[in-house]
Amino acid sequence: MLEDERMRLSSIEFALAKGEADIRAGHTVRYTPGLMKESSEKGKRAALKGDPVKADVR
């Protein structure tokens, strides 16, 4: 159980480091209501098709 928690924390730290590096490199997308609507609709379509949910989205 402790090893599972270490793995989970390690993956979170990796994701944060990657995100921070992307921000420093200018690889960002403006957060807008349109972006959220598009993302939500894409997720609903995928769910209706039965596509698996990515682990980092759960």
Stockholm file with secondary structure:
# STOCKHOLM 1.0

chainA/1-58         MLEDERMRLSSIEFALAKGEADIRAGHTVRYTPGLMKESSEKGKRAALKGDPVKADVR
#=GR chainA/1-58 SS CHHHHHHHHHHHHHHHHHHHHHHHTTCCCCCCHHHHHHHHHHHHHHHHHTCCCCTTTC
#=GC SS_cons        CHHHHHHHHHHHHHHHHHHHHHHHTTCCCCCCHHHHHHHHHHHHHHHHHTCCCCTTTC
//
